[in-house]
Amino acid sequence: MDQTNYLWQAAYMAAVYETDYSLMDGRILEARAALEQRLLSPVEGEEYRAIKNAEKALEVLRAERIHKFGSGSSRQSFELSQSNPL
């Protein structure tokens, strides 16, 4: 298995492994920002596929977070749910 590391992976992994639901929204936003920042430069091949997979996974994580706690549980959850999809 390829163990390539990308600069955005630390933020992504922090979101995926976060267990404190009060911090999860922030971690997801940080990860999405890191992915968007990386996409400002040319990306291709394996990293592009990894970014697209990470975006999908963050969307699922966000949806699970909102489903479990409701979109009205916090202002940040509301803002996250209203942001543009990945």
N, C-alpha and C positions, 0 to 999 in steps of 0.2 A: 504494500500500500504506500502511495506517495505521501511523504510527510512534509510537503512544501508549506511554508508559512508565509502568510501575507500580512501586511501591516494592519489591515482592518480586522484580522481574526481575533485579536485580543478583546476588542469591544464586542464582537459577535459572541464569543465564548462567554464573556461576562454576562450577557443577556440570557444565553441558553442555560447557564448553570446557576443563575440567580434563584434563590429559594425564598427570599424575603419579598413578599408581594408588595410591600410598600416601596421597594426599590426597583421593582421590575419595569415599570413604565419608563423610568429614567434610563435604565440599561438598554431597553429596546430602542429608545430614541437615540442614544449614543451610538448604538450599533448601526442604525439606519443612516445616521449622519456620516459615520466612517465609510460606509459603502457608497453613499452618494458622493463623498469627497473623492474616493478612489475613482469613481466613474467620470470625474472631470478630466482625467487623462486617458489616453488610449489604453484599452484593455482588450486582450484577445485570448483565445485558446482556453486552457484549463482554468485560469483565474477567472475569466468571464463566466464560465459555467459555474464555478464555485460561488461567485457573487450572486448570480441568479438563484442558485439553490439557497443561499443564505437569506436572500430577500424573501423567498417563499416561506422558509422556516420562521422568520421573524413575523411574517403576517399570520401564520398559524398560531404562534406564541401570543401575539397580540389578541387574536380572536378568542383564544382560550382564556386569556386574562379577563377580557371584557365579559365573556360568557359566565365565568365563575363569579365575578364580583359586580357585574352590571356596569353599564356605561356611565351611570350616574354616581359611581362610588367616589370619584374624585374629579376635580377639574382637569387634571393631567390625563386621566383616562378618557375624558370627553374629548380633549384636544387630540389625543392620539387616535381616537376612533374617527375623528372628523378629518384627519390629515389625508393627503393623497395616498392611494394604495401604492404598494411597492411596485 
